């Protein structure tokens, strides 16, 4: 699997007049687990969405391995951004739903996904919308871990999961 170094140079993100992030520079080494802690509204999700190329910076640049990430398909494929999703309109069952990351994530590990599905005791015969919030969060974890992306971002993906999970 590839390594991926993340660098932010003088990044600012504005929503109208509100500055969610201001002149932020940082470097995150590859092959490490990094944690991001801060108060609600501090800009954590905004920062993560910039790294995942879900948003464009207002100023500055986000790089992965020295290349800008925004609108860079090769770099975007290296990032999996797993967040708390609303599955109320998702009527597919888990096996059909997992065809998407299997197809679009070049390092996807189906065997590992199957192992995690069993480990989390996720029912494969129920529509995802009918799963508990904790089971939906466990599904997010399966997708993030089995994608085997060089950069995997979990943004409150654990919401609703119980302690044993």
C-alpha positions in Angstrom: 0.0 0.0 0.0 1.2 3.5 -0.8 2.2 6.1 1.8 0.6 9.5 1.8 2.0 12.7 3.4 -0.5 15.5 4.0 0.5 19.1 4.1 -1.6 22.3 4.5 0.0 25.6 3.5 -1.7 28.8 4.8 -5.2 27.3 4.5 -8.2 29.6 5.1 -11.8 28.4 4.7 -14.6 30.9 4.8 -18.3 30.5 4.8 -19.5 34.0 3.8 -17.8 36.3 6.3 -17.3 33.5 8.9 -13.7 32.0 9.0 -13.9 28.4 9.9 -10.1 28.0 9.5 -7.6 30.9 9.3 -4.1 30.7 7.9 -3.6 27.1 9.0 -0.3 25.3 8.1 0.5 21.8 9.2 2.1 18.6 8.1 1.0 15.0 8.9 3.4 12.2 8.5 2.4 9.0 6.7 2.0 5.7 8.4 0.7 7.3 11.6 -2.6 7.6 13.4 -3.4 11.3 14.0 -6.2 12.5 16.3 -8.0 15.8 16.0 -9.5 17.2 19.2 -11.5 20.4 19.7 -14.7 21.9 20.7 -17.9 21.8 18.7 -17.6 24.4 15.9 -13.8 24.6 16.1 -13.5 23.6 12.4 -12.5 19.9 12.7 -14.9 18.6 10.1 -14.1 21.6 7.9 -10.4 20.7 8.0 -11.1 17.0 7.3 -13.3 17.8 4.4 -10.5 19.9 2.9 -8.1 17.0 3.2 -10.6 14.7 1.5 -11.2 17.3 -1.2 -14.9 17.6 -0.4 -14.4 21.4 -0.2 -12.0 23.8 -1.8 -10.0 26.2 0.3 -10.7 29.9 0.2 -7.0 30.6 0.4 -3.9 28.3 0.6 -3.5 24.8 -0.5 -3.9 21.2 0.7 -1.3 18.7 -0.7 -0.9 15.0 -0.6 2.6 13.8 -1.5 3.4 17.3 -2.8 0.4 17.5 -5.2 -2.8 19.6 -4.7 -5.6 17.3 -3.7 -8.7 19.4 -4.8 -10.0 18.1 -8.2 -7.0 15.7 -8.4 -8.6 12.3 -9.1 -5.4 10.4 -8.4 -5.0 12.0 -5.0 -8.7 11.8 -4.2 -8.6 8.0 -4.7 -6.0 7.8 -1.9 -8.5 9.3 0.6 -11.5 7.6 2.3 -13.6 10.1 4.3 -15.9 8.2 6.7 -18.5 10.3 8.5 -21.8 9.9 10.3 -24.3 9.3 7.4 -28.1 9.4 7.2 -29.2 6.0 5.8 -33.0 6.5 6.1 -33.4 6.4 2.3 -31.0 3.5 1.8 -33.0 0.4 0.9 -30.2 -1.7 -0.5 -28.8 -4.5 1.7 -25.2 -4.5 2.8 -23.7 -6.8 0.1 -25.1 -4.6 -2.7 -24.1 -1.4 -0.9 -20.5 -2.6 -0.6 -20.2 -3.1 -4.4 -19.6 0.7 -4.6 -16.5 0.9 -2.5 -15.2 -2.4 -3.9 -15.4 -0.9 -7.4 -14.2 2.6 -6.6 -11.5 2.0 -4.0 -8.4 0.5 -5.7 -7.1 -1.1 -2.5 -10.4 -2.5 -1.3 -10.1 -5.8 0.6 -13.3 -7.8 0.3 -12.0 -10.6 2.6 -11.3 -8.1 5.3 -14.7 -6.5 4.8 -16.4 -9.9 5.1 -14.4 -10.5 8.3 -15.5 -7.2 9.8 -19.1 -7.7 8.9 -19.0 -11.0 10.9 -17.1 -9.3 13.7 -19.7 -6.5 14.0 -22.5 -9.1 13.6 -24.1 -7.0 10.8 -27.2 -8.6 9.2 -26.7 -9.0 5.4 -30.4 -9.6 4.7 -31.9 -6.3 6.0 -32.1 -3.0 4.2 -29.5 -0.6 5.6 -32.3 1.9 6.5 -33.7 -0.7 8.9 -30.4 -1.2 10.8 -29.9 0.5 14.1 -27.8 3.6 14.3 -25.0 1.6 15.8 -25.1 -1.0 13.1 -25.1 1.8 10.4 -22.0 3.2 12.1 -20.4 -0.2 12.2 -21.0 -0.4 8.4 -19.2 2.9 8.0 -16.3 1.5 9.9 -16.3 -1.6 7.7 -16.2 0.6 4.6 -13.4 2.8 6.0 -11.2 0.0 7.2 -11.7 -2.4 4.2 -11.1 0.4 1.7 -7.4 0.2 2.7 -6.9 3.8 1.5 -3.5 5.4 2.3 -5.5 8.1 4.1 -8.5 7.0 6.0 -10.4 9.7 7.9 -13.0 8.9 10.5 -15.2 11.9 11.5 -17.4 10.8 14.3 -18.2 7.6 12.4 -18.6 5.8 15.8 -21.9 7.6 16.7 -24.4 5.1 18.0 -21.9 2.2 18.4 -22.0 0.6 21.8 -18.8 0.0 23.8 -18.2 -3.6 22.7 -18.3 -2.6 19.0 
